[in-house]
Amino acid sequence: MRSRLESLGVHLPEREVSTADLIAAMAVTPMFDLEKLTGVKKRRWRADDDDSFTLALAAATRCLERSRHDASDLDVIIFTSITRFRNGMNFCAEPGFGLLLKSALGMREDALHFDITNACAGMMTGLQILDAMVRSGAVRCGMVVSGECITPITETALKEIRDPIDAQFASLTVGDSGAAIILEAATGNDRVEFVDLFAASKFADLCFGMPSDRNPGVAMYTRAMEMHAEVIQRLPAAMGFYAEKYQTDASQFDVVIPHQTSSRAIRSALELCEATFGKLPETCITLDRHGNTSSTSHFVVLDDYLRQGKIKAGDRVLMLVLASGIIMGVVAITVGELGD
Amino acid sequence: MGVIIKASGVSVVSQDSSIENAVQAARNCLEKAGIDGSQVDLLINVGIYRDDNIMEPSIAALIQQRLELNPDPVKADMQARTFSFDLMNGACGFLSAVEVSRSLLQTGVYRNVLVVGGDVHPSRRAAPGFPFASVGGAVLLGSVADDAQGFGAVQAHSRTENEYFGYFGQGAMEDFGVSGRQFAPIVLQPQFALQFSQRLSESVQNFLRRESLRPDQIDVLVTSPIEAGFPAQLAANIGLPASTHVIDIHPELGDPHTAAPMVCVNELMQRGAWQPGARILFALVGSGITTTCAMYRVPT
C-alpha cells in the first residue's frame, strides 16, 4: 500500500517586508548585494497576534477545508516546526503543539499527537513518518502541520550583525508561514513515490538556531562557507546513489522543488545534482516573494505553483531536502487533484 | 510484526547535558546489544529540556554526531546511513516513538531504531526548582515476525477541557533577556500529581477493557514516576494484584521525565524482572493531560 497527498493548505501572513527595507534598518551595510545574491526580494511577516500556533492553525484549517475529511477523521496530527511560539512570543516546550492543535481543530480524544523537530526537514520528516503509518495501516489518514514563526531571527540579526560576513546573514532571508498536508491511502496513480532522508551528522554543528546571548530573542548562526565547500559537494554522489536505488533520474519528473535557501546556492546545488541525476526539469522557486520559509518551504512552493496552474494533477514532483543536521535526501510525489 | 526492545541503557555518570547523557545511555545500550553504531539506521530523541535551548539542528543530530553513527555516508558508504530526528510528546514521548518505529520498521527500511531521552536544565548547571532528574535513557528497538511478541498497539488519549494541565514549560522570550540559553520556564500546576493519577487510572481501565485484559494478567507495571508512590497508587487504583511487579524509581532517582520509561526498562532488566513471556503494562502520563498506554510481551 502507498499513501497519497489528499490535501494541502498554506497560510501566509498578509504583511510583506522588502529586502531593501531590511537593509535600510541595518547598522552596517552588507559587503554584498543581499537581494541580488539571495534572490529574496520580499518575505511575509507575522502580524502582531501571529505565532507558531496561529500560523499552524490557519494552515491546518485551510487544509481541512480543502479536504474531504473532517478533523474527526484524522487519526494522528504531527506538528513539525522549529519555532515554538505561542500567545505571542512565548516559547513553549510543553505541552506539545500537536496537542494544542488537536484540541483546537476538534480532533478525537484518542487520536495520536506528537511534535517532530528536525530543522528545515521537519515537514519532510513528518511526511516520512505519516507515509509509513498509512502504509502500515496504523492510521487511515493524518495531518502533518508546521507553523513557522521564524522572522524573530531576522529581528535579532538586524540588531546584531556587525561583520560584513556575519554568521547571521541567512537570518535575513527567512519569511513566516504555515503549511499543512493530509495523507491517506492511495487508490490511484497519485501517491508518495518515495521518501529517503539521512543525517550527515558530521556537519551537525554548521547551523544553530537558539536564543541569542546578546539580546532577548532567538538567533540563527550559519557557517555558510563550509556548507558550500563540504555539504553541497556531496550532492552528486548522493543523487547518483538515489538514481540507482530507485531506478530513476531527472527525466522521470515534471518539476523539481529545492529547499528555498538562496538563488545562487540553489543554482550551484542543482548543477551538482545534474552531474549524476541528469538534466533537471523546471525548478520551482518562490523565494523571491516568500523568502526561505524553513520547514514549510517545499509545500509553500507546491501550493503556489498549483494555484498558478504551473503544477497540475498527475505531475511528478521531486523535492530536494537540505536542512541543519545536516539532513539530506529526496521526496518524490505524484500529485493528484489538490486545491479548491 | 512485533516491535521488541533489544537492549536498554542509562547514563552511568549523569551530567547536566542532555546530549552527553543521551550519548552515555546510547553507548551503554549498544554495548549490551552487541552491535556497532554503524548498524543503527534511525535515532529518535524524545528529550524536551535541552542544552542551551537549542532549536536547530535536532538534538538527535548532535547526539548522532557524538556517537559517530554513520556521520558522513556520502563519503563512506551510502548503503549505511542513519536518519535522526527529535520527537516531543512530553512524558509520553517514548511510547510515541514506539508507535512511529512500528510503522517505520514495517516499511523494511530500518532494522535498528535507537530511542534516547533525557532532560536537563538548559543552563547545563544544577538548578534549584528544575523538577526533573538529569538522567539519560536509551533502548534499541527492532522487529520480530510474530506480532504477539513485543509491543501491542499504543493507545493515546488526551482531554484538555480548554485548559492544559500539568507541566507547563512556557515563558516570554522578553523575560529570557540575554540569558535565553539558560532559561527554563517550568510551572507545575498545583494538584497535578493527583489529577494525573486520576486521569491515568481512567485511561488504563479503558485500555484494559479495550484489550480484553484482566489486572491479574499484568506481570509488571511501568508508569511515569511523577512522585514517590505514584506507581503504587496507580496499581491500587486499577486493581493490580500484589504479585505484579510495580517499579518506582522516584525514591532513588526522582523523575527523569522523558527518559523515565527507558530507565525503568533498564532497571527491570538489571533486577531480573524482564523475564521471557512477561506481560508489561506501560502507562504514561504527561502535560495536557495526555495519557498513553501499551502492553509489551517480553519475547520468548
Interface residues (C-beta under 8 A of the other chain):
Chain A: I82 T83 R84 F85 R86 N87 G88 M89 N90 F91 C92 A93 E94 P95 G96 G98 L99 L100 K102 S103 E109 D110 A111 L112 H113 F114 D115 I116 T117 N118 A119 C120 A121 T125 Q128 I129 A132 M133 R135 S136 A138 P152 L197 F198 A199 A200 S201 K202 F203 A204 D205 C207 F208 G209 M210 P211 S212 D213 R214 N215 P216 G217 V218 M220 R234 A237 A238 F241 A323 S324 G325 I326 I327 M328
Chain B: L43 I48 Y49 D52 N53 I54 M55 E56 P57 S58 A60 A61 L62 Q64 Q65 L69 N70 P71 D72 P73 V74 K75 M78 R81 T82 F83 S84 F85 D86 L87 M88 N89 G90 G93 S96 E99 V100 R102 S103 L104 Q106 T107 V154 Q155 A156 H157 S158 R159 T160 N162 Y164 G166 Y167 F168 G169 Q170 G171 A172 M173 E174 D175 F176 G177 V178 S179 G180 R181 F183 A184 P185 I186 G286 S287 G288 T290
